[in-house]
Amino acid sequence: MITSISTMSQRSQASTLFLLMCLLSVLSPCTTAYGPQNHACCVKYTTKPLPFNLIKGYVEQSSREVCRIDAIIFLTMRNKKVCASAKDEWVKEILKRLSSKLKSLAANSTNVDGNGPKGL
């Protein structure tokens, strides 16, 4: 009789442990459900304008998503990220120039393969 009680106790402990593990796995944060946890946000802006020839591209940061402030994150030729305010005039000018450059590259690539309009 004593052996059956200890066996029941072990089963009870095993089931309790299993339920606790299931509960912990459900409640623990999951990076796939909530996005990357190491997401780097801009917290301040640079005031020093960047030379256009050092900029490789940019990404927009929105305060409506993960980060607290809106920002333009420029990626330099040396793979550095520089945070800037979209309200600054120098940032607006660089964004215009990048947009123009992108349109020019797109127009040239469609003319080269023969699928785009001619003479642009």
C-alpha positions as CSV (number, residue, x, y, z in Angstrom):
1,M,0.0,0.0,0.0
2,I,2.8,2.4,0.7
3,T,4.4,1.8,-2.7
4,S,1.2,2.8,-4.5
5,I,0.9,6.0,-2.5
6,S,4.5,7.0,-3.3
7,T,3.9,6.1,-7.0
8,M,0.8,8.4,-7.0
9,S,2.8,11.1,-5.3
10,Q,5.5,10.9,-8.0
11,R,2.9,11.0,-10.8
12,S,1.2,13.9,-9.2
13,Q,4.5,15.8,-8.9
14,A,5.4,15.0,-12.5
15,S,2.0,16.2,-13.8
16,T,2.3,19.4,-11.7
17,L,5.8,20.0,-13.1
18,F,4.6,19.4,-16.6
19,L,1.7,21.8,-16.2
20,L,4.1,24.5,-14.7
21,M,6.4,24.1,-17.7
22,C,3.6,24.4,-20.2
23,L,2.3,27.6,-18.4
24,L,5.8,29.1,-18.4
25,S,6.3,28.4,-22.1
26,V,3.0,30.1,-22.9
27,L,3.7,33.2,-20.7
28,S,7.3,33.7,-21.7
29,P,8.0,36.4,-24.3
30,C,8.5,35.1,-27.8
31,T,10.6,37.1,-30.3
32,T,8.7,35.9,-33.3
33,A,5.4,37.1,-31.9
34,Y,6.6,40.5,-30.7
35,G,9.4,41.3,-33.1
36,P,13.1,41.5,-32.5
37,Q,14.0,42.4,-28.9
38,N,17.3,43.9,-29.9
39,H,15.8,46.5,-32.2
40,A,17.9,49.6,-32.0
41,C,16.0,52.9,-31.9
42,C,17.2,56.4,-32.4
43,V,16.8,58.4,-29.2
44,K,18.4,61.7,-30.5
45,Y,19.2,63.4,-33.8
46,T,22.5,64.5,-35.2
47,T,22.7,68.2,-35.9
48,K,25.6,67.9,-38.2
49,P,24.7,67.5,-41.9
50,L,26.1,64.4,-43.6
51,P,27.8,64.8,-47.0
52,F,25.6,63.3,-49.7
53,N,28.4,61.1,-51.2
54,L,28.8,59.3,-47.9
55,I,25.2,58.1,-47.8
56,K,24.4,54.6,-49.1
57,G,20.7,54.6,-48.1
58,Y,18.2,55.3,-45.4
59,V,15.3,53.8,-43.4
60,E,12.4,55.6,-41.8
61,Q,11.8,55.1,-38.1
62,S,8.2,55.6,-36.9
63,S,7.2,56.6,-33.4
64,R,4.0,54.6,-34.0
65,E,5.8,51.3,-34.0
66,V,8.5,50.3,-31.6
67,C,10.5,53.5,-31.1
68,R,9.7,56.7,-29.3
69,I,10.7,59.3,-32.0
70,D,10.3,59.6,-35.7
71,A,13.6,59.6,-37.5
72,I,15.5,59.1,-40.7
73,I,18.3,56.6,-40.2
74,F,21.0,57.1,-42.8
75,L,23.3,54.2,-43.7
76,T,26.8,55.4,-44.6
77,M,29.3,53.9,-46.9
78,R,31.1,52.6,-43.8
79,N,27.9,50.9,-42.6
80,K,27.3,53.4,-39.8
81,K,23.8,54.4,-38.9
82,V,23.1,58.1,-38.3
83,C,19.9,59.4,-36.9
84,A,18.4,62.6,-38.2
85,S,15.1,64.5,-38.0
86,A,13.0,64.5,-41.2
87,K,12.1,68.1,-40.3
88,D,15.6,69.4,-40.9
89,E,16.2,71.1,-44.2
90,W,19.5,69.2,-44.9
91,V,17.6,65.9,-44.4
92,K,14.8,67.0,-46.8
93,E,17.4,67.9,-49.4
94,I,19.2,64.6,-49.1
95,L,16.0,62.6,-49.3
96,K,15.0,64.6,-52.5
97,R,18.4,63.8,-54.0
98,L,18.2,60.1,-53.1
99,S,14.7,59.9,-54.6
100,S,15.9,61.6,-57.8
101,K,18.9,59.2,-58.0
102,L,16.6,56.2,-57.5
103,K,14.2,57.4,-60.2
104,S,17.1,58.0,-62.6
105,L,18.5,54.5,-61.9
106,A,15.1,52.9,-62.4
107,A,14.6,54.8,-65.7
108,N,18.0,53.7,-67.0
109,S,17.5,50.1,-66.1
110,T,14.2,49.9,-68.0
111,N,15.8,51.6,-71.0
112,V,18.7,49.2,-71.0
113,D,16.6,46.0,-71.1
114,G,14.3,47.5,-73.8
115,N,11.1,47.3,-71.7
116,G,10.8,50.9,-70.7
117,P,9.9,54.1,-72.5
118,K,12.7,55.6,-74.7
119,G,14.2,59.0,-74.5
120,L,13.8,59.8,-70.8
